[in-house]
Amino acid sequence: MEKVITNRAEENLRIVRQAFEASNTGDTSRVHEFISLHYFNHESQVDPVRSKLRGPEEFIDTVRALRSAFTDLHYQEQEVFAADDKVALIVKVNGKHTGNFFVIPPTGNNISYQAVHIFTIGDDGKIVEHKAIRDDLSLMVQLCVAGPKSKQYEPLFQTWKGLKGIAN
């Protein structure tokens, strides 16, 4: 027996969960069902090529790029907030860095960090906007891109890594 959707927030959450399912599996065959033709991803705006992409094409490109950079990429839902046309999810992101992540060559390192993803659902019942707030410092440390600037800060940095659960 299927659950009957009782309100807009529940329906919007169902739509957003479809996007995360596509991201987790890499199956983008049904993207047109939940990503609007007007979809805008704020996260792709730093790249001069990707910043021109919109709609399902942008979402598919993002999924492919991330899954080729991180083996077993998985978003684990931790908390959800939904009201009116907005859905926000706090997720834990895990994977293994086995391919190029934009300009960062593969490290073979496991990654694990938290992120908040905020979605807007349009009048067409599909996702029209995406924003993310990520723990990029933890990610960059795990990709060996960031670290303490001087030996003076090494003890503090090691303590912070321990609190975050980041392996050496």
BELCORFEN-V113069 format. One line per field, one symbol per residue. phi: phi as a letter, one per 40 degrees, with the letter a starting at -180 (. if undefined). psi: psi as a letter, one per 30 degrees, with the letter a starting at -180 (. if undefined). burial: # if it has 9 or more other C-alpha atoms within 8 Angstrom, else .. Layout:
phi->???
psi->???
burial->???
//
This chain:
phi->.ccccbacccccccccccccccccbgcbcbdccbbcccdbbccccccccccccagddcccccdccccccbcfdabbcbabbaafcbbbbcbbbbibcbacbfcccdbgccbaababbbbbbcccgbcbabbbbbcccccccccgcbaccaddcdccccccccccgccc
psi->kkkkkfleeeeeeeeefeeeeeeefgjgfgefffklfgkkjffgffkfefffklaeeeeeeeeeeeffejkhkkjjkelkkkkbgkkkkklkklakjflkicgjlkfgkkkklllkkkkkklfgglkfkklkjlifeeeeefggflakelfefeeeeeeeeeefgkl.
burial->.......######.##.###.###.#.#..##.####.####..#....##..###.###..#############.#..#.#..#################....#..##############...#######..#..######.........##..#...##...#..
//
